[in-house]
Amino acid sequence: MYFQNLSVGVVQLNSEHLALDTNFTCHTDWIRTAKDSGVELLLFPELSLTGYQLGRFTPKAALSRHDERLSALSREAPDMTIVVGFVEYVSPGEYYNAVAYLQQGEVAAVYRKINLPTYGGLEEGKWFHAGQDLVLVDCKPGWKACTLICADLWNPALVHCAMLRRPDLLLAPINSASAIVSDEFSNENNWQTNVAFYAMLYGAPVLMANRLGSEGDAWFWGGSRILGPRGEVLALAEDRECLIQAELDTESIAAARFDHPAIRDANTPLIQRLLAQH
């Protein structure tokens, strides 16, 4: 039986609102730091290149997936899989909250956020189109990753559908601000429960990258973390901009999934039949 490791990293940073040139420079610096640290898969937060509360400035922040600046980021570490958050321009008036997978000097894949929140202080549904597909990406031979962006992870059906594709790990770039849903809904506590539950349930390491810092009246609380396949914390960011790292191995993932075979026992035909009755 063959097992192997994957060195993963998460960058916790505070993107500057609508300052794309500054943010590209910042990303370049962190990519170089991660490369020097031997990272093979590097995750940035949601909308890391643009800032979050874009509103009517969304078109100003948008980039085509073919933008040379994205390719330039990849060329800084062509053997690394780098996942960055951006606003994707697809056609006139069509914009997505998306992540780009950067590999070998180019954009290898793009995932578009599906579940756009329009509650509390969140209004993404006003500005973005909703994605329609999940994406499974080879980040290293023997390692496949799925990404779900922030509110996607609050729709359990989306997480289940993603895990049915049998990724080896789940990437969770988020932009979570304190009390942005309500004073009673604790993003800090509830995100910890969310990602730990999915990691444990599916035997899937989870990389959660959150922003740290202020934007207008919003405070993004950080708390970025890397979880192992039993929900255990392998690395936790301090309250500062930083790079956290961990070593993942397929042997521990296999053991966790053998103990709790959530995907094996998912009974998808039954679920499809029950959903058809809804």
VOFI-893071 format. One record per residue (C-alpha): residue in three letters; x, y, z. Coordinates in Angstrom, 1 decimal, padded with zeros to 4 digits. Example, Ala and Ser with C-alpha at 12.3 -4.5 7.8 and 13.67 -1.06 7.14 Angstrom:
! VOFI-893071
 resn     xx     yy     zz
  ALA  012.3 -004.5  007.8
  SER  013.7 -001.1  007.1
END
This chain:
! VOFI-893071
 resn     xx     yy     zz
  MET  000.0  000.0  000.0
  TYR  001.3  003.4 -001.0
  PHE  001.0  006.5  001.2
  GLN  002.5  009.9  000.8
  ASN  002.6  013.4  002.4
  LEU  001.4  016.8  001.3
  SER  002.9  020.0  002.8
  VAL  000.1  022.6  003.0
  GLY  000.0  026.3  004.0
  VAL -002.7  028.9  004.8
  VAL -002.0  032.6  004.6
  GLN -004.0  034.9  007.0
  LEU -003.8  038.5  005.8
  ASN -005.7  041.7  005.6
  SER -006.4  042.6  001.9
  GLU -006.6  046.2  001.0
  HIS -010.0  047.2 -000.3
  LEU -010.0  047.5 -004.1
  ALA -006.2  047.9 -004.1
  LEU -005.4  045.2 -006.6
  ASP -001.8  046.2 -007.4
  THR -001.0  046.3 -003.6
  ASN -002.7  043.0 -003.0
  PHE -000.9  041.3 -005.9
  THR  002.4  042.5 -004.4
  CYS  001.4  041.1 -001.0
  HIS  000.5  037.8 -002.5
  THR  003.8  037.6 -004.3
  ASP  005.7  038.1 -001.0
  TRP  003.7  035.4  000.8
  ILE  004.1  032.9 -002.1
  ARG  007.9  033.4 -001.9
  THR  007.8  032.8  001.8
  ALA  005.7  029.7  001.4
  LYS  008.0  028.4 -001.3
  ASP  011.1  028.9  000.9
  SER  009.2  026.9  003.6
  GLY  008.5  023.9  001.3
  VAL  004.8  024.4  000.9
  GLU  003.2  022.4 -001.9
  LEU -000.4  023.7 -001.6
  LEU -001.1  027.3 -000.5
  LEU -004.5  028.8  000.3
  PHE -005.4  032.5  000.6
  PRO -008.8  033.8  002.0
  GLU -011.9  034.5  000.0
  LEU -011.6  037.6 -002.3
  SER -008.0  037.9 -001.2
  LEU -007.0  040.0 -004.2
  THR -009.8  042.6 -003.9
  GLY -011.3  043.0 -000.4
  TYR -014.8  041.9  000.5
  GLN -017.4  044.7  000.6
  LEU -017.3  045.6 -003.1
  GLY -020.9  046.5 -003.8
  ARG -021.2  048.7 -006.9
  PHE -017.5  048.7 -007.3
  THR -017.6  044.9 -008.1
  PRO -016.9  045.6 -011.9
  LYS -013.9  047.6 -011.0
  ALA -012.4  044.7 -009.0
  ALA -013.1  042.0 -011.7
  LEU -010.4  040.1 -013.6
  SER -010.6  037.6 -016.4
  ARG -009.1  034.2 -015.6
  HIS -006.6  035.0 -018.4
  ASP -005.3  038.1 -016.6
  GLU -001.5  038.0 -016.9
  ARG -001.1  039.0 -013.2
  LEU -002.6  035.7 -012.1
  SER -000.2  033.8 -014.3
  ALA  002.7  035.9 -012.9
  LEU  001.7  034.8 -009.4
  SER  001.9  031.2 -010.4
  ARG  005.3  031.6 -012.0
  GLU  006.7  032.6 -008.6
  ALA  006.3  029.0 -007.6
  PRO  005.2  026.9 -010.6
  ASP  005.4  023.6 -008.8
  MET  003.1  024.8 -006.0
  THR -000.7  024.8 -006.2
  ILE -001.8  028.3 -005.2
  VAL -005.4  029.1 -004.5
  VAL -006.3  032.8 -004.5
  GLY -009.6  034.6 -004.2
  PHE -010.8  037.1 -006.8
  VAL -013.8  038.5 -008.7
  GLU -014.0  036.7 -012.0
  TYR -015.2  038.6 -015.1
  VAL -016.9  036.3 -017.5
  SER -019.0  038.5 -019.8
  PRO -020.4  042.1 -019.6
  GLY -022.3  042.3 -016.3
  GLU -021.4  038.8 -015.3
  TYR -019.2  038.5 -012.2
  TYR -018.4  035.7 -009.8
  ASN -017.0  035.4 -006.3
  ALA -014.3  032.9 -007.3
  VAL -011.0  031.2 -006.6
  ALA -008.3  030.5 -009.1
  TYR -006.1  027.4 -008.8
  LEU -002.6  028.5 -010.0
  GLN -000.3  025.8 -011.3
  GLN  002.7  025.6 -013.6
  GLY  002.6  029.3 -014.5
  GLU -001.1  029.5 -015.4
  VAL -004.7  029.3 -014.1
  ALA -005.4  025.6 -014.0
  ALA -009.0  025.9 -012.8
  VAL -011.6  028.3 -011.4
  TYR -014.3  027.6 -008.8
  ARG -017.2  030.0 -008.5
  LYS -019.1  030.4 -005.2
  ILE -022.5  028.8 -005.4
  ASN -024.3  029.8 -002.1
  LEU -024.4  033.7 -002.1
  PRO -025.5  035.0  001.3
  THR -028.2  037.7  001.5
  TYR -028.9  037.9  005.2
  GLY -027.6  040.0  008.1
  GLY -025.0  042.3  006.8
  LEU -024.3  040.1  003.8
  GLU -025.6  041.0  000.3
  GLU -023.5  039.0 -002.2
  GLY -026.6  038.0 -004.1
  LYS -027.0  041.6 -005.2
  TRP -023.6  041.8 -007.0
  PHE -022.5  038.3 -008.0
  HIS -023.8  035.6 -010.3
  ALA -024.0  032.2 -008.5
  GLY -021.7  029.4 -009.6
  GLN -023.3  026.1 -010.8
  ASP -020.6  023.5 -010.6
  LEU -018.1  021.9 -008.2
  VAL -014.5  021.6 -009.2
  LEU -012.0  018.8 -008.3
  VAL -008.4  019.6 -008.8
  ASP -005.2  017.6 -008.8
  CYS -002.9  019.5 -006.5
  LYS -000.2  016.8 -006.5
  PRO -000.1  013.2 -007.8
  GLY -002.3  011.3 -005.4
  TRP -003.9  014.4 -003.9
  LYS -007.1  016.0 -005.1
  ALA -008.8  019.1 -003.5
  CYS -012.3  020.6 -003.6
  THR -012.9  024.2 -002.6
  LEU -016.1  025.6 -001.1
  ILE -016.1  029.4 -000.5
  CYS -017.4  030.6  002.9
  ALA -021.3  030.4  002.9
  ASP -021.1  027.3  000.6
  LEU -020.1  025.5  003.8
  TRP -023.3  026.5  005.5
  ASN -025.3  024.5  002.9
  PRO -024.6  020.8  004.1
  ALA -025.9  019.5  000.8
  LEU -023.1  021.3 -001.1
  VAL -020.5  019.9  001.2
  HIS -021.9  016.4  000.8
  CYS -021.9  016.7 -003.0
  ALA -018.3  017.9 -002.9
  MET -017.2  015.0 -000.7
  LEU -019.0  012.5 -003.0
  ARG -016.3  013.3 -005.5
  ARG -013.8  011.9 -003.0
  PRO -011.3  014.8 -002.6
  ASP -008.4  014.1 -000.3
  LEU -008.9  017.5  001.4
  LEU -011.3  020.4  001.5
  LEU -010.3  024.0  001.0
  ALA -012.4  026.7  002.8
  PRO -011.4  030.2  002.0
  ILE -013.7  032.6  003.9
  ASN -014.3  036.3  004.7
  SER -015.9  036.1  008.2
  ALA -016.5  039.3  010.1
  SER -017.6  039.4  013.8
  ALA -021.4  039.9  014.2
  ILE -022.0  040.4  010.5
  VAL -024.9  037.8  010.6
  SER -026.3  039.0  014.0
  ASP -025.1  039.8  017.5
  GLU -026.3  036.4  018.6
  PHE -024.7  034.4  015.8
  SER -021.0  033.9  016.8
  ASN -019.0  033.5  013.6
  GLU -015.9  032.8  015.7
  ASN -017.5  029.9  017.6
  ASN -019.7  028.6  014.8
  TRP -017.0  028.4  012.2
  GLN -014.9  026.3  014.6
  THR -017.8  023.9  014.9
  ASN -018.5  023.9  011.2
  VAL -015.1  023.0  009.8
  ALA -014.3  020.5  012.6
  PHE -017.6  018.7  012.0
  TYR -017.0  018.3  008.3
  ALA -013.4  017.2  008.8
  MET -014.4  014.6  011.3
  LEU -017.5  013.4  009.4
  TYR -015.8  012.8  006.1
  GLY -012.3  012.1  007.3
  ALA -011.1  015.0  005.3
  PRO -008.4  017.5  006.3
  VAL -009.8  021.1  006.0
  LEU -007.8  024.2  005.3
  MET -009.7  027.3  006.5
  ALA -008.2  030.7  005.5
  ASN -009.9  033.8  007.0
  ARG -009.0  037.4  006.7
  LEU -007.7  039.4  009.7
  GLY -008.3  043.1  010.0
  SER -010.8  045.8  009.4
  GLU -012.7  047.0  006.3
  GLY -015.0  049.9  007.0
  ASP -017.1  048.9  010.0
  ALA -016.4  045.2  009.6
  TRP -013.8  043.4  011.7
  PHE -012.5  040.1  010.2
  TRP -011.5  038.0  013.1
  GLY -008.9  035.6  011.6
  GLY -008.8  032.2  013.3
  SER -007.4  030.5  010.2
  ARG -006.6  026.9  010.8
  ILE -005.6  023.5  009.3
  LEU -007.5  020.5  010.6
  GLY -006.7  016.9  010.3
  PRO -009.0  014.1  009.2
  ARG -010.5  013.6  012.6
  GLY -011.2  017.3  013.2
  GLU -008.1  017.8  015.2
  VAL -006.3  021.2  014.9
  LEU -002.9  020.8  013.2
  ALA -002.1  024.5  013.0
  LEU -003.9  027.6  014.2
  ALA -003.1  031.2  013.3
  GLU -002.3  033.8  015.9
  ASP -004.0  037.2  015.8
  ARG -001.7  038.6  013.1
  GLU -001.0  038.3  009.5
  CYS  000.9  035.0  009.1
  LEU  001.6  031.7  007.3
  ILE  000.6  028.5  009.0
  GLN  001.7  025.1  007.8
  ALA  001.0  021.4  008.4
  GLU  002.0  018.1  006.9
  LEU -000.9  015.9  005.7
  ASP -000.6  012.2  005.0
  THR -002.9  009.8  003.2
  GLU -002.4  007.1  005.8
  SER -004.2  009.1  008.5
  ILE -007.0  010.0  006.0
  ALA -007.4  006.4  005.1
  ALA -007.6  005.3  008.7
  ALA -010.2  008.0  009.6
  ARG -012.4  007.1  006.6
  PHE -012.1  003.4  007.4
  ASP -013.3  004.0  011.0
  HIS -016.2  006.2  009.8
  PRO -017.1  005.4  006.1
  ALA -019.5  008.4  005.6
  ILE -019.1  008.3  001.8
  ARG -019.2  004.5  001.4
  ASP -022.5  004.5  003.3
  ALA -024.0  007.6  001.8
  ASN -026.7  005.7 -000.1
  THR -026.9  008.2 -002.9
  PRO -029.7  006.5 -004.8
  LEU -032.0  006.7 -001.8
  ILE -031.1  010.4 -001.2
  GLN -031.9  011.2 -004.9
  ARG -035.2  009.5 -004.5
  LEU -036.1  011.4 -001.4
  LEU -035.1  014.7 -002.9
  ALA -037.2  013.9 -006.0
  GLN -040.2  013.7 -003.6
  HIS -039.5  017.1 -002.1
END
